[in-house]
Amino acid sequence: MHIRVLGSAAGGGFPQWNCNCPNCTGVRQGTIKASARTQSSITVSADGENWLLFNASPDIRAQLESFGPLQPNRKIRDTGISAVMLIDSQIDHSTGLLMLREGCPHTVYCTDMVFQDLSHGFPIFPMLEAWNGGLQRRGIPLYAEPFYLPEVPGLRLQVVHLSSKAPPYSPHRYDPHPGDNIGVLITDTNTGGKVFYAPGLGEIEEHLLPLIDQADCLMVDGTLWQDDELIELMGADKRGSDIGHLPQWGDGPNGEGGMIEFLSRYPDKKRVLIHINNTNPILVEDSPQRAQLDEAGIEVAYDGMDIRL
């Protein structure tokens, strides 16, 4: 299985266009050791020809240009994207579908709740109907047996609900439903390699553990370093946990309750943080927080990162 990180940042990318936080200012001015990042998306293939795109960020055009296997190479109109799967209905994970309109129809896998949001609150599905039939939606089974996608041979998927948040525009933002946000165990049926992908992981729940235990690689939520990060740096009124993200450093005196403590249970797995907010100090490669991740053997995703399982 070949996993390509197309974008590794949270919504707005890094640097964020209107932000003067220390990270964004520093990367613009070249005064910190950090690299710019586009908004979160990965693509996965078992055969190197048929690719499953997870999320379609507003940066999708640049991301496609950065990765040859997704570019046209077989006929006049062509792409290596065989299907799209949406983890949620966040704007930074779905707006890129509008940029793919010339290639419609596209097969898009999403839950009922995501389809509802993208049909009414942010109606991408109706908007694109005029482009050669638009988006052909396929449902995703929750809490079910593993399933296969005919468009992407060699991959087996199993989906679980995550306790996170629907987008701010959603009418059920504060009325969560199963399927607002999902995690996916992806298995290469040829090699047996497995990755658990959950960029919006807000809480570690018991029903996730059987899938996490199976995985060779955990690619999970890296949005914030600490729960009150947005309050301290940006004057926001919400903690990370309020918007559905588990921080790396928990509220305990030694960071207990955070993602680092959880990932430390799996020292033999490859562990990668993705969907990293522009305020997160782990973006600075020589920061103390990055050193803590290095010591724990936890990696930070970057645009263009390749993983093979």
C-alpha positions as CSV (number, residue, x, y, z in Angstrom):
1,M,0.0,0.0,0.0
2,H,1.2,3.4,-1.0
3,I,0.0,6.3,1.2
4,R,0.8,9.8,-0.1
5,V,0.2,12.8,2.1
6,L,-1.1,15.5,-0.2
7,G,-1.8,18.0,2.5
8,S,-0.9,17.9,6.2
9,A,-2.3,21.1,7.7
10,A,-5.6,21.9,9.4
11,G,-8.1,24.3,7.8
12,G,-6.5,27.4,6.4
13,G,-3.2,25.7,5.8
14,F,0.2,26.9,7.1
15,P,0.8,29.8,7.1
16,Q,-2.8,30.8,7.3
17,W,-3.4,33.7,5.0
18,N,-4.7,36.2,7.6
19,C,-2.7,35.1,10.7
20,N,0.2,36.8,12.4
21,C,0.7,34.1,15.1
22,P,4.4,33.4,15.8
23,N,4.4,30.3,13.6
24,C,2.8,32.0,10.6
25,T,4.9,35.1,10.9
26,G,8.1,33.1,11.4
27,V,7.6,30.8,8.3
28,R,6.8,33.8,6.1
29,Q,9.9,35.7,7.3
30,G,12.1,32.6,7.3
31,T,13.0,33.1,11.0
32,I,11.8,29.7,12.2
33,K,12.7,26.2,10.9
34,A,9.4,25.2,9.5
35,S,7.8,24.3,6.1
36,A,4.6,25.5,4.6
37,R,1.7,23.0,4.4
38,T,-1.5,22.7,2.4
39,Q,-4.8,21.6,3.9
40,S,-5.3,18.0,5.0
41,S,-5.7,15.2,2.5
42,I,-4.2,11.8,1.7
43,T,-4.4,9.4,-1.2
44,V,-4.0,5.6,-1.0
45,S,-3.4,2.9,-3.6
46,A,-2.6,-0.8,-3.6
47,D,-1.6,-1.0,-7.3
48,G,-0.1,2.4,-7.9
49,E,-2.6,3.1,-10.6
50,N,-6.1,3.4,-9.0
51,W,-6.1,5.9,-6.1
52,L,-8.6,6.5,-3.3
53,L,-8.6,10.2,-2.4
54,F,-9.4,10.9,1.2
55,N,-11.0,14.4,1.4
56,A,-10.8,17.1,-1.2
57,S,-9.2,20.2,0.2
58,P,-9.4,23.7,-1.3
59,D,-5.7,23.2,-2.2
60,I,-6.5,20.1,-4.4
61,R,-5.2,21.6,-7.7
62,A,-1.7,22.3,-6.3
63,Q,-1.7,18.9,-4.6
64,L,-2.6,17.1,-7.8
65,E,0.2,18.9,-9.6
66,S,2.7,17.8,-6.9
67,F,2.0,14.0,-7.4
68,G,2.5,12.5,-10.8
69,P,0.3,9.3,-10.4
70,L,-2.8,11.5,-10.0
71,Q,-2.1,13.5,-13.2
72,P,-3.6,12.6,-16.6
73,N,-1.4,10.2,-18.5
74,R,-3.6,7.7,-20.4
75,K,-6.0,9.8,-22.4
76,I,-7.1,13.4,-23.1
77,R,-9.3,13.7,-20.0
78,D,-7.9,11.5,-17.2
79,T,-6.9,11.3,-13.5
80,G,-5.5,8.6,-11.2
81,I,-8.3,9.4,-8.7
82,S,-10.7,6.4,-9.0
83,A,-12.9,7.4,-6.0
84,V,-13.2,9.9,-3.2
85,M,-14.0,9.2,0.4
86,L,-15.0,12.0,2.8
87,I,-14.0,11.7,6.4
88,D,-16.5,14.5,7.4
89,S,-18.2,17.5,5.7
90,Q,-15.9,20.2,6.9
91,I,-15.3,23.0,4.3
92,D,-11.6,22.3,4.3
93,H,-12.2,18.6,3.4
94,S,-14.9,19.0,0.7
95,T,-14.5,22.4,-1.1
96,G,-11.9,20.8,-3.4
97,L,-14.7,18.8,-5.1
98,L,-15.8,22.0,-6.8
99,M,-12.3,22.3,-8.3
100,L,-12.7,18.8,-9.7
101,R,-15.8,19.7,-11.6
102,E,-14.2,19.3,-15.1
103,G,-13.7,15.6,-14.3
104,C,-17.3,14.8,-13.2
105,P,-18.8,12.4,-12.7
106,H,-16.8,11.4,-9.6
107,T,-17.7,8.5,-7.2
108,V,-17.8,9.9,-3.7
109,Y,-18.2,7.7,-0.6
110,C,-19.6,9.4,2.5
111,T,-21.9,8.7,5.4
112,D,-25.6,9.7,5.5
113,M,-24.8,12.7,7.8
114,V,-22.0,14.0,5.5
115,F,-24.3,13.6,2.5
116,Q,-27.0,15.5,4.3
117,D,-24.7,18.4,5.1
118,L,-23.3,18.5,1.6
119,S,-26.8,18.4,0.1
120,H,-28.3,21.2,2.1
121,G,-26.1,23.2,4.5
122,F,-23.2,23.4,2.0
123,P,-24.9,21.9,-1.1
124,I,-22.0,20.7,-3.2
125,F,-23.9,17.6,-4.5
126,P,-26.7,19.7,-6.0
127,M,-24.3,22.4,-7.2
128,L,-22.3,19.9,-9.3
129,E,-25.2,18.1,-11.0
130,A,-24.8,20.3,-14.1
131,W,-21.3,19.0,-14.7
132,N,-21.9,15.6,-16.5
133,G,-23.9,14.2,-13.6
134,G,-21.8,15.7,-10.8
135,L,-21.0,13.5,-7.9
136,Q,-22.2,9.9,-7.7
137,R,-22.7,9.2,-4.0
138,R,-22.1,5.9,-2.4
139,G,-23.0,5.1,1.2
140,I,-20.5,4.0,3.9
141,P,-21.5,1.3,6.4
142,L,-20.8,2.2,10.0
143,Y,-20.0,-0.5,12.6
144,A,-20.1,-3.1,9.8
145,E,-17.9,-5.8,8.4
146,P,-15.0,-4.7,6.2
147,F,-16.0,-3.7,2.7
148,Y,-14.3,-3.2,-0.7
149,L,-14.5,-0.5,-3.3
150,P,-14.8,-1.8,-6.9
151,E,-13.0,1.4,-8.1
152,V,-9.9,0.8,-6.0
153,P,-8.9,-2.9,-6.2
154,G,-6.6,-4.3,-3.5
155,L,-8.0,-2.2,-0.6
156,R,-10.3,-3.3,2.2
157,L,-11.9,-0.7,4.5
158,Q,-13.6,-0.7,7.8
159,V,-15.2,2.5,9.1
160,V,-16.0,3.6,12.7
161,H,-17.7,6.6,14.1
162,L,-15.6,9.2,15.9
163,S,-16.8,11.5,18.7
164,S,-16.0,14.8,17.1
165,K,-18.0,17.8,15.7
166,A,-20.0,18.5,12.6
167,P,-18.9,21.7,10.7
168,P,-19.9,25.1,12.1
169,Y,-22.4,25.5,9.3
170,S,-24.2,22.2,10.0
171,P,-27.6,22.4,11.7
172,H,-26.5,19.6,14.1
173,R,-23.1,21.2,15.0
174,Y,-24.1,20.8,18.7
175,D,-26.4,17.7,18.2
176,P,-23.9,15.0,17.2
177,H,-24.9,12.0,15.2
178,P,-23.0,8.8,14.2
179,G,-21.3,9.5,10.9
180,D,-20.5,13.2,11.4
181,N,-16.9,12.2,11.5
182,I,-15.3,8.8,10.8
183,G,-12.0,6.9,11.2
184,V,-11.0,4.3,8.7
185,L,-8.9,1.1,8.9
186,I,-7.4,0.6,5.4
187,T,-5.9,-2.8,4.6
188,D,-3.8,-3.8,1.5
189,T,-5.2,-7.3,0.7
190,N,-1.9,-8.2,-1.0
191,T,0.7,-7.1,1.5
192,G,-1.5,-7.2,4.6
193,G,-0.3,-3.7,5.6
194,K,-2.9,-1.7,7.6
195,V,-3.2,2.0,8.4
196,F,-5.8,3.6,10.8
197,Y,-6.6,7.1,9.5
198,A,-8.5,9.5,11.8
199,P,-7.6,13.2,11.2
200,G,-10.5,14.3,13.4
201,L,-10.0,12.2,16.4
202,G,-11.5,14.0,19.4
203,E,-11.7,11.2,21.9
204,I,-10.3,7.8,22.4
205,E,-13.2,5.4,22.7
206,E,-13.3,1.7,23.4
207,H,-14.9,0.8,20.1
208,L,-11.9,2.2,18.2
209,L,-9.3,0.0,20.0
210,P,-9.8,-3.2,18.0
211,L,-9.1,-1.4,14.7
212,I,-6.2,0.6,16.2
213,D,-4.7,-2.6,17.6
214,Q,-4.7,-4.2,14.1
215,A,-2.9,-1.3,12.4
216,D,0.7,-1.1,11.4
217,C,0.5,2.7,11.1
218,L,-1.7,5.2,13.0
219,M,-2.3,8.5,11.2
220,V,-4.3,10.6,13.6
221,D,-5.3,14.0,14.7
222,G,-2.4,16.4,15.3
223,T,-4.4,19.7,15.3
224,L,-3.4,21.3,18.6
225,W,-0.6,20.9,21.1
226,Q,-2.7,21.9,24.1
227,D,-6.4,22.2,24.6
228,D,-6.4,26.0,25.3
229,E,-3.9,26.8,22.5
230,L,-6.4,28.8,20.5
231,I,-7.5,30.7,23.5
232,E,-4.0,31.7,24.6
233,L,-2.6,32.5,21.1
234,M,-5.6,33.7,19.2
235,G,-8.1,35.0,21.8
236,A,-10.6,32.4,20.8
237,D,-13.5,31.4,23.0
238,K,-13.2,27.6,22.5
239,R,-10.8,24.9,23.6
240,G,-9.7,22.2,21.2
241,S,-12.0,19.7,22.8
242,D,-14.9,22.0,22.1
243,I,-14.3,21.7,18.4
244,G,-13.6,18.0,18.3
245,H,-9.8,17.6,18.6
246,L,-7.7,15.8,21.2
247,P,-4.5,17.7,21.9
248,Q,-1.1,16.1,22.0
249,W,-0.4,17.4,25.5
250,G,-3.1,16.6,28.0
251,D,-4.3,18.5,31.0
252,G,-2.4,16.3,33.5
253,P,0.8,17.7,35.0
254,N,2.9,15.5,32.7
255,G,0.6,15.8,29.7
256,E,-1.6,12.9,30.8
257,G,-4.8,12.5,28.8
258,G,-3.4,13.7,25.5
259,M,-2.5,12.1,22.2
260,I,1.2,11.5,23.2
261,E,0.2,9.5,26.2
262,F,-2.2,7.4,24.1
263,L,0.2,6.8,21.2
264,S,2.9,5.8,23.7
265,R,1.0,2.6,24.2
266,Y,2.0,1.5,20.7
267,P,5.8,1.9,20.5
268,D,6.0,-0.8,17.7
269,K,3.6,1.0,15.3
270,K,4.4,3.8,13.0
271,R,2.7,6.9,14.5
272,V,2.0,10.0,12.4
273,L,0.2,13.2,13.4
274,I,-1.7,14.9,10.6
275,H,-4.2,17.9,10.3
276,I,-1.8,20.2,12.1
277,N,-3.1,23.7,13.0
278,N,-1.0,26.7,12.1
279,T,-0.7,27.6,15.8
280,N,0.8,24.2,16.8
281,P,4.5,24.5,18.0
282,I,5.3,21.1,16.6
283,L,5.4,22.7,13.2
284,V,8.7,24.3,14.3
285,E,11.3,21.5,13.8
286,D,13.6,22.6,16.6
287,S,10.9,23.4,19.2
288,P,10.9,21.7,22.6
289,Q,7.5,20.3,21.7
290,R,8.8,18.7,18.5
291,A,11.7,17.3,20.6
292,Q,9.2,15.6,22.8
293,L,7.6,14.0,19.8
294,D,10.9,12.9,18.5
295,E,11.8,11.3,21.8
296,A,8.5,9.4,21.8
297,G,9.0,8.3,18.2
298,I,6.0,10.1,16.9
299,E,6.2,11.7,13.5
300,V,4.7,14.9,12.1
301,A,3.2,14.6,8.6
302,Y,4.4,16.9,5.9
303,D,3.2,17.5,2.3
304,G,4.7,14.9,0.0
305,M,5.3,12.4,2.8
306,D,5.2,8.8,1.4
307,I,4.4,5.7,3.5
308,R,4.5,2.2,2.2
309,L,2.9,-0.8,4.1
